[in-house]
């Protein structure tokens, strides 16, 4: 059995057992979506967000599409990781000296990770065009922007939760300034979280039809004794529409530039009405995972660019499924 290593274990993890006879590796929460539209007086929709256990609650950074149509980042809180309250004032960043920074044109799709005692937020930001930004906070009140790790255009950053061989590592998907019809997963490294390099291609799109257009990283990688469990997204162009699905791969624990297994099957694809119908139809987009006892996983994903949804699985089920449907062995 695979064992989760170096993870924050959530005691009160939201959970539903898989129904008898259900053979799929990931199953949806019966009360989806957990965050619906018209969130508050500022945020009309929230999805593709990240949060972590923090004190006696869950706190994170949420993408909020406002009533002006602009997307910004907002702090959100929950006692049970199911019912969330978002602040109505967006996050305003400061520089490393504490000086206020001008708000950028847009910010979206954040991931959050606890790393070396601080919380890092990795998100898409406007820097002449869209690229990955990294910020940090200790209290979810003051957010300090670090140097941009990449030039435009790049998005879908997922920072590893610890140094590997003395280096920080991040997954990213180079793109263009629109909903690009290409995209592959790269890994990059840094000694100081400021200068990034040694970029390596680890997964190219089209290892299966469900990611025939592009692929990218998802939530923060999860360390197991069998390797880094990485949830991904893949995109299919099906005649007249882009379809976003969830996949997974396993990377070498000591050298995550090496892909050990890559699942040919998707784990979750748009099927429910809240996934197939909305602002952007046919989207399942994972950005956050909470880890519970006995390898239980609560997987949070955005659906149809409208809602925040929840699904469940376990580390054992996912890793076994990846190995069973590995495309690298074919």
C-alpha positions in Angstrom: 0.0 0.0 0.0 1.2 3.5 -0.9 2.0 5.8 2.1 1.7 9.5 2.0 4.8 11.3 3.3 5.4 14.8 4.7 1.8 15.9 4.2 -0.6 17.9 6.4 -3.1 15.2 7.5 -6.6 16.6 7.9 -8.5 14.9 10.7 -11.9 16.3 9.8 -11.6 15.6 6.1 -14.9 15.8 4.1 -15.7 12.3 2.9 -18.2 10.1 1.2 -17.5 6.4 0.6 -17.6 5.1 -3.0 -20.9 3.5 -3.8 -21.0 -0.2 -4.2 -20.5 -1.2 -7.8 -18.8 2.0 -8.8 -15.6 1.1 -10.5 -14.3 4.6 -11.3 -11.2 5.8 -9.4 -12.7 9.2 -8.5 -16.3 9.7 -7.3 -18.2 13.0 -6.9 -19.6 14.5 -3.8 -23.3 13.9 -3.8 -24.0 17.6 -2.8 -22.0 19.2 -5.6 -21.4 22.0 -6.3 -20.2 23.1 -2.8 -19.9 26.8 -3.9 -22.6 28.1 -6.3 -22.9 31.4 -8.1 -23.5 34.8 -6.6 -21.0 34.1 -3.9 -21.3 37.6 -2.3 -21.7 41.2 -3.2 -18.3 41.3 -5.0 -17.8 37.8 -6.3 -20.2 36.3 -8.8 -18.3 33.0 -9.4 -15.4 31.3 -7.6 -13.6 28.2 -8.9 -10.0 26.9 -9.6 -8.8 27.8 -6.1 -6.5 26.6 -3.4 -6.7 26.4 0.4 -5.0 24.7 3.4 -5.6 23.8 7.0 -4.8 26.9 9.1 -5.4 26.9 12.8 -8.8 25.6 13.6 -10.2 26.3 10.1 -9.3 26.1 6.4 -8.0 29.3 4.7 -7.0 29.9 1.2 -6.9 32.1 -1.9 -9.8 31.9 -4.3 -10.3 33.0 -7.8 -13.2 35.4 -7.8 -14.9 36.5 -11.1 -16.5 39.7 -10.2 -19.7 41.4 -11.4 -17.5 43.5 -13.7 -16.3 40.3 -15.4 -12.7 40.8 -14.1 -11.1 38.0 -12.1 -9.2 38.7 -8.9 -7.9 36.8 -5.9 -9.8 36.8 -2.6 -9.2 35.2 0.8 -11.7 32.5 1.7 -12.4 30.6 5.0 -14.3 27.5 6.1 -14.7 25.5 9.3 -15.5 22.2 7.5 -13.9 22.6 4.0 -17.4 22.5 2.6 -19.0 25.8 3.4 -16.9 28.8 2.5 -17.1 32.5 3.1 -15.1 34.8 0.8 -14.0 38.3 1.7 -15.5 41.0 -0.5 -12.2 43.0 -0.8 -9.7 41.4 -3.2 -6.1 40.8 -2.1 -3.7 43.7 -2.5 0.0 42.7 -2.7 3.1 44.3 -1.2 6.7 44.0 -2.2 9.4 42.5 -0.1 9.9 45.8 1.8 6.2 46.0 2.6 5.4 48.7 0.1 2.0 48.4 -1.7 2.1 47.2 -5.3 -0.2 48.4 -8.0 -3.1 46.0 -8.7 -2.6 44.1 -11.9 -5.1 43.7 -14.6 -6.2 40.3 -13.5 -5.1 37.4 -11.3 -6.6 33.8 -11.3 -6.3 30.1 -10.7 -4.3 30.1 -7.5 -2.7 27.1 -5.8 -1.6 27.3 -2.1 1.2 25.3 -0.4 2.8 25.2 3.0 6.6 25.3 2.5 9.2 25.9 5.1 6.8 27.5 7.5 5.2 30.0 5.1 2.3 29.7 2.7 3.0 30.2 -1.0 0.4 31.2 -3.5 1.1 30.3 -7.2 -1.2 31.9 -9.7 -1.6 33.4 -13.1 -1.0 37.1 -13.1 -0.8 40.0 -15.6 2.9 40.8 -16.2 2.8 42.5 -19.7 0.8 39.4 -20.4 -0.3 36.3 -18.4 2.4 34.5 -16.5 2.9 32.6 -13.2 3.4 34.7 -10.1 4.5 33.5 -6.7 3.6 35.3 -3.5 3.9 34.3 0.2 2.0 35.0 3.4 2.2 33.9 7.0 -1.2 35.0 8.2 -3.4 35.3 5.1 -3.6 39.0 5.7 -0.4 40.4 4.2 0.7 38.9 0.9 4.2 39.6 -0.5 4.9 39.2 -4.2 8.2 37.6 -5.1 9.9 38.0 -8.4 8.1 36.5 -11.4 9.7 33.1 -12.1 8.9 33.1 -15.9 8.4 35.5 -18.8 4.9 35.6 -20.3 3.2 33.4 -21.4 3.0 30.7 -18.8 0.4 29.4 -16.3 -0.8 26.5 -14.2 2.1 26.6 -11.7 2.3 24.0 -8.9 5.1 24.4 -6.4 6.4 21.2 -4.7 5.9 21.3 -0.9 9.6 20.8 -0.1 13.0 21.2 -1.6 14.4 18.2 -3.5 18.1 17.8 -3.6 18.5 21.3 -2.2 16.3 23.0 -4.9 12.8 24.3 -5.1 10.8 22.8 -8.0 7.7 23.9 -9.8 5.5 22.5 -12.6 4.3 24.9 -15.3 2.5 25.0 -18.6 3.9 27.5 -21.2 1.0 28.9 -23.3 0.0 32.0 -25.2 -2.2 34.9 -24.2 -5.5 33.2 -25.0 -7.1 29.8 -24.5 -4.1 28.2 -26.2 -4.5 25.2 -28.5 -1.2 23.8 -27.3 0.4 23.1 -23.9 2.9 20.7 -22.3 4.0 20.2 -18.7 7.5 21.4 -17.8 9.4 21.3 -14.5 11.8 24.0 -13.4 14.1 24.5 -10.4 15.6 27.2 -8.2 18.0 27.5 -5.3 16.5 30.8 -4.0 12.8 31.0 -5.3 14.0 34.0 -7.4 16.1 32.7 -10.3 14.5 29.7 -12.1 16.1 27.5 -14.7 17.0 23.9 -15.8 13.6 23.7 -17.5 12.7 20.1 -18.5 9.8 18.8 -20.5 8.2 16.0 -18.5 4.9 15.4 -20.4 3.8 16.3 -23.9 0.1 16.5 -24.8 -1.6 13.8 -26.8 -0.5 10.7 -24.9 -4.2 10.0 -25.0 -7.2 11.5 -26.9 -8.6 13.3 -23.8 -5.5 15.5 -23.7 -5.0 15.8 -27.5 -4.8 19.6 -27.4 -2.9 20.3 -24.2 -2.0 19.2 -20.7 -1.0 21.0 -17.6 -0.5 20.5 -13.9 -3.2 20.6 -11.3 -3.0 20.7 -7.4 0.2 20.8 -5.4 2.1 17.4 -5.9 1.5 14.9 -3.1 4.6 13.0 -1.8 4.2 9.2 -1.4 6.7 6.5 -0.7 6.2 5.4 -4.4 6.8 8.9 -5.9 5.1 12.3 -6.3 1.4 11.9 -7.1 0.6 14.7 -9.6 -3.0 15.4 -10.7 -3.2 17.0 -14.1 -5.7 18.4 -16.5 -5.9 17.6 -20.2 -7.9 19.2 -23.0 -9.7 17.6 -26.0 -11.0 19.5 -29.0 -14.1 17.6 -29.9 -15.3 19.4 -33.1 -16.7 22.5 -31.7 -15.7 22.7 -28.0 -12.8 22.3 -25.6 -13.3 19.6 -23.0 -11.2 19.7 -19.8 -10.6 16.4 -17.9 -8.6 15.3 -14.8 -5.7 12.9 -15.1 -2.7 11.8 -13.0 0.9 10.7 -13.2 3.6 9.5 -10.8 7.0 11.2 -10.7 10.2 9.9 -9.2 10.5 11.0 -5.6 14.2 11.9 -5.8 14.2 13.2 -9.3 10.8 14.4 -10.4 12.0 15.2 -13.9 11.5 11.5 -14.4 7.9 10.3 -15.0 7.5 6.8 -13.6 3.8 6.2 -14.7 1.4 8.3 -16.7 -2.3 7.3 -16.8 -3.7 6.9 -20.2 -7.3 7.1 -18.9 -8.8 10.3 -17.5 -9.9 10.1 -13.8 -12.8 12.5 -14.1 -14.4 14.1 -17.2 -17.4 16.4 -17.5 -20.6 14.4 -17.1 -22.8 16.2 -14.6 -24.9 19.2 -15.6 -22.8 21.6 -13.4 -19.7 20.4 -15.4 -21.2 20.4 -18.9 -23.2 23.6 -18.7 -22.0 27.0 -17.6 -19.8 30.0 -18.4 -17.3 27.7 -20.1 -19.0 24.3 -20.8 -17.4 20.9 -20.3 -14.7 21.7 -17.7 -13.3 19.7 -14.9 -10.3 21.5 -13.6 -8.5 20.3 -10.4 -6.5 22.7 -8.3 -6.6 21.6 -4.7 -6.3 18.4 -2.6 -6.7 17.7 1.1 -5.1 14.6 2.5 -6.8 12.7 5.3 -6.0 9.6 7.3 -5.4 6.3 5.6 -4.6 8.0 2.3 -8.0 9.5 1.8 -8.1 12.4 -0.7 -10.6 15.2 -1.0 -10.1 16.7 -4.5 -11.5 20.1 -5.3 -12.1 21.2 -8.8 -13.6 24.0 -10.8 -16.5 23.1 -13.1 -17.7 24.9 -16.2 -15.9 28.1 -14.9 -18.8 28.6 -12.6 -18.7 26.4 -9.5 -16.4 24.8 -7.0 -16.9 21.1 -6.7 -15.5 18.2 -4.7 -14.6 14.6 -5.5 -13.0 11.7 -3.5 -10.5 8.9 -3.8 -7.6 7.4 -2.0 -3.9 7.3 -2.7 -4.0 3.6 -3.2 -6.9 3.6 -5.6 -5.3 6.4 -7.7 -1.8 4.9 -7.9 -3.1 1.5 -8.7 -5.2 3.0 -11.4 -2.3 4.9 -12.9 -0.2 1.8 -13.0 -3.0 -0.3 -14.4 -3.5 2.2 -17.3 0.1 3.4 -17.7 0.8 4.6 -21.2 4.6 4.5 -20.8 4.7 0.7 -20.7 2.9 0.4 -24.0 
